[in-house]
Amino acid sequence: MAAPQSFLWTRRVILTFLAVFALLPVYVMVSSSLKPLQDVSGKFHWIPSGLTIKPYFDIWDTVPLARYFVNSLIVAGTATVLSVIIAVFSAYAVSRYKFRGKRVFTVTVLSTQMFPGILFLLPLFLIFVNIGNSTGIALYGSRGGLILTYLTFSLPFSIWMLIGYFDSIPRDLDEAALVDGCGPIGALFRVVVPAAVPGIVAVAVYAFMTAWGEVLFASVMTNDTTRTLAVGLQGYATQNDVYWNQVMAASLVVSVPIVAGFLLLQRYLVAGLTAGAVK
């Protein structure tokens, strides 16, 4: 039965509105990044009078953007890898084995997502400072300390998400692997992990995106050497002026890894987010 014309036109109007609503900020960013500073600082014009790519070259000299880029890659990449590794082992143990305190563990992991991040900022700051004073291990102001910080709020969600995905994988696969001579670790890596690739990719994308764009902890836990992109973009605002064209250009540049990764892993991400709910 064909849908009525009124429904089709309503759908087209709504989808067009949503597309414009989503793409309009992108157009403003792109057009502003291609304008001279005097054009961006004045009244906004939807159609630029002149275009220039100079802001895309100036962003690397106004602030040490390359260093911030490297810091973000190291911190976000390491936090992602550690989140995936720890979450895989933890979720597999919770999904496949019975042990005392299992329910308490899962509830605790899930309950950590209810608290705002600012609640943990001061305790983590004091812990890092005290560890540095007593052991000499510099966690405050270092990449390692920021990685540990990101694990505190990306790891619980990663574990909880993979528990649901591993539960959707039939246990018969594990038993067949054990019959064939694999141990528990062998069954995990030979059978369960290949079947859980979409869920693992979804966890990795979540952990990376969370670490890549995080501002609150990065603004407190870093210094001039370890500063990340999310905080480094503030350097384009000085006491006298704000380089709006460079801010827009830098924002587009730092968004490239996220957009490219999302487009490449989109099918795995969608499958990983939905499989546990429908199986």
Salt bridges, closest charged atoms under 4 A:
ASP58 OD2 - LYS54 NZ 2.77
ASP174 OD2 - ARG96 NE 2.93
ASP224 OD1 - ARG227 NH2 2.73
